[in-house]
Amino acid sequence: MNRRLALTALASAIAVPSMIGMAFAQNAPSSASQATGNAGARIGEAEAKYVSDTLAAGSLALATSRVALTKAKDDDVKQFARFEIAEQETIADVLKAMRDQATPATGQVRPPAEPEVTGQIDQKGKAMLEKLEQAKAGSAFDRDYVRGQIEGHQALLKIQEAYLSGGKDRETLSVAKLARGQIKEHLTLLADIEKDLDD
C-alpha cells in the first residue's frame, strides 16, 4: 500500500508543475463570468465552469483531508490525507492561475487559506465537513473520511469527463486528462484502503 501511495505522490509531483506554465486565450466577458470567478474573462465559459466546479469539489477533498491529518488513526488513511492535501493545494493554485493571469507566475505553491477553501464548499459538503470535525478519532472516523473521499473523487471524475467530452481548449483538455488519471488512481487506492479498514 505504501509503495502505491508513494508512486501516486511522485506522479503528482511530475504532472502538476507542467500544468502551472500553461497559457490560456482570453475571451469576451459574459454573464457567467461572475458565477465562475472568471471576472477578468481570462478563459472561455466552458473552461471557467470546469475550473469552478473542480475547485469546489477539490475544496471539500482538501478541507476533509486537513481534518483527517489530525484525526486519522490508520497509517494508510493518514498518508492518503497528506498526499491529498499536497495535491489539492497545488491544483487549487494551478486552477486559480488559469482564471487570473495577472497574478505573477511562480514555482512556489500558494495554498488556499481556510476561509477560501470553506467558501467554495456547498451545503452538503459543509455538513460532511462538520460531521468529520465533530467526530472522535478512531476507526469510525477513518471509514467516514475514506467513504467521503470516494464520493468526492467520483464527483471530481465526472467533472473531468464532462469537460473532456465537449471541451475545446487544448490546455484545459490537457489539465483534465492529467487530473482524470490521478483521480482514477486515487479511487483505486481508496478502494484498497476501505477494504483494509473493513477487514
C-alpha positions in Angstrom: 0.0 0.0 0.0 2.8 2.5 0.9 4.5 1.9 -2.4 1.4 2.7 -4.3 0.8 5.9 -2.3 4.4 6.9 -2.9 4.0 6.3 -6.7 0.9 8.5 -6.7 2.7 11.3 -4.9 5.6 11.0 -7.4 3.2 11.1 -10.3 1.6 14.3 -8.9 4.9 15.9 -8.4 5.8 15.3 -12.0 2.5 16.2 -13.6 1.4 19.3 -11.7 4.4 21.6 -12.4 3.9 21.2 -16.1 0.3 22.5 -15.7 1.4 25.7 -14.0 3.0 27.2 -17.0 0.1 26.7 -19.3 -1.3 29.8 -21.0 -4.9 30.4 -21.8 -6.5 32.6 -24.5 -8.7 35.5 -23.4 -12.4 35.6 -24.5 -15.0 38.3 -24.3 -16.7 38.8 -20.9 -20.0 37.1 -20.3 -22.8 37.0 -17.7 -21.5 33.7 -16.4 -18.1 35.2 -15.6 -19.0 36.3 -12.1 -20.6 32.9 -11.1 -17.5 31.0 -12.1 -15.0 33.5 -10.7 -13.8 34.3 -14.2 -14.3 38.1 -13.7 -11.5 39.1 -15.9 -12.8 36.7 -18.7 -9.4 35.2 -18.9 -10.8 31.9 -20.2 -13.9 30.8 -22.0 -17.2 30.0 -20.3 -16.8 26.2 -20.5 -13.3 26.4 -19.2 -14.4 28.7 -16.3 -17.2 26.3 -15.4 -14.7 23.4 -15.4 -12.3 25.4 -13.1 -15.1 26.5 -10.8 -16.6 23.0 -10.5 -13.2 21.4 -10.0 -12.2 23.9 -7.3 -15.5 23.4 -5.5 -15.2 19.6 -5.4 -11.4 19.8 -4.7 -12.0 22.2 -1.8 -14.1 19.6 0.0 -11.4 17.0 -0.5 -8.8 19.4 0.8 -10.8 20.5 3.9 -11.7 17.0 5.0 -8.2 15.8 4.4 -6.9 18.6 6.6 -9.2 17.3 9.4 -8.1 13.7 8.7 -4.4 14.6 9.0 -5.0 15.4 12.7 -7.7 12.7 13.5 -7.0 9.7 11.4 -5.6 6.7 13.2 -4.8 4.3 10.4 -1.4 4.9 8.8 -2.6 4.5 5.2 -5.5 6.9 5.8 -3.2 9.5 7.3 -0.7 9.1 4.5 -3.5 9.4 1.9 -4.7 12.6 3.6 -1.2 14.0 3.5 -0.9 13.4 -0.2 -4.4 14.6 -0.9 -3.7 17.9 0.9 -0.5 18.5 -1.2 -2.3 17.6 -4.4 -5.4 19.7 -3.8 -3.4 22.7 -2.6 -1.3 22.5 -5.8 -4.3 22.0 -8.1 -6.1 25.0 -6.5 -3.1 27.2 -7.2 -2.9 26.0 -10.8 -6.6 26.4 -11.4 -6.7 29.9 -9.9 -3.8 30.9 -12.1 -5.8 29.7 -15.1 -8.5 32.2 -14.2 -6.3 35.1 -13.1 -3.2 35.6 -15.4 -2.5 38.9 -13.7 -1.0 37.1 -10.7 2.8 36.8 -11.2 3.9 33.3 -12.1 6.0 31.4 -9.5 7.3 27.9 -8.9 6.0 28.1 -5.4 2.6 26.6 -4.5 0.3 29.1 -2.8 -2.1 27.0 -0.7 -5.6 28.4 -0.3 -6.4 29.8 3.1 -9.1 28.1 5.2 -11.9 30.7 4.5 -11.1 30.4 0.8 -11.5 26.6 1.0 -14.6 26.5 3.0 -16.2 29.3 0.9 -16.1 27.0 -2.1 -18.0 24.1 -0.4 -21.7 23.6 -0.9 -24.2 22.9 2.0 -24.0 19.1 1.6 -20.2 19.3 1.7 -20.3 21.6 4.8 -22.5 19.2 6.6 -20.0 16.4 5.8 -17.0 18.5 6.9 -18.8 19.5 10.2 -19.6 15.8 10.9 -15.9 14.9 10.5 -14.8 17.9 12.6 -17.0 16.8 15.4 -16.3 13.0 15.2 -13.9 11.3 17.6 -10.7 10.0 16.2 -10.8 6.2 15.6 -11.8 3.6 13.1 -15.3 5.0 12.5 -13.7 8.4 11.6 -11.3 6.7 9.2 -14.1 4.9 7.4 -16.3 8.0 7.2 -13.3 10.0 5.8 -12.5 7.4 3.2 -16.1 7.0 2.1 -16.4 10.8 1.8 -13.2 10.8 -0.3 -14.5 8.1 -2.6 -17.7 10.1 -3.1 -15.8 13.3 -3.7 -13.4 11.7 -6.2 -16.3 10.2 -8.1 -17.7 13.8 -8.4 -14.3 15.1 -9.5 -14.1 12.4 -12.1 -17.5 13.3 -13.6 -16.3 17.0 -13.8 -13.2 16.0 -15.7 -15.1 13.6 -18.0 -17.8 16.2 -18.7 -15.2 18.7 -19.9 -13.2 16.1 -21.8 -16.4 15.1 -23.7 -17.1 18.6 -25.1 -14.2 20.9 -24.2 -12.3 22.7 -27.0 -9.4 24.4 -25.2 -6.2 22.4 -25.7 -4.6 23.3 -22.4 -7.7 22.8 -20.3 -8.2 19.4 -22.0 -4.6 18.5 -21.1 -5.2 19.5 -17.4 -8.5 17.5 -17.3 -6.7 14.4 -18.8 -4.0 14.6 -16.2 -6.5 15.1 -13.4 -8.7 12.2 -14.6 -5.7 9.9 -14.4 -4.8 11.0 -10.9 -8.4 10.7 -9.8 -8.8 7.2 -11.1 -5.6 6.2 -9.3 -6.9 7.7 -6.1 -10.2 5.8 -6.4 -8.2 2.6 -6.7 -6.1 3.5 -3.6 -9.2 4.5 -1.6 -11.0 1.2 -2.5 -7.9 -0.7 -1.2 -7.8 1.4 2.0 -11.5 0.9 2.5 -11.2 -2.9 2.1 -8.3 -2.9 4.6 -10.4 -0.9 7.1 -13.3 -3.3 6.8 -11.2 -6.4 7.3 
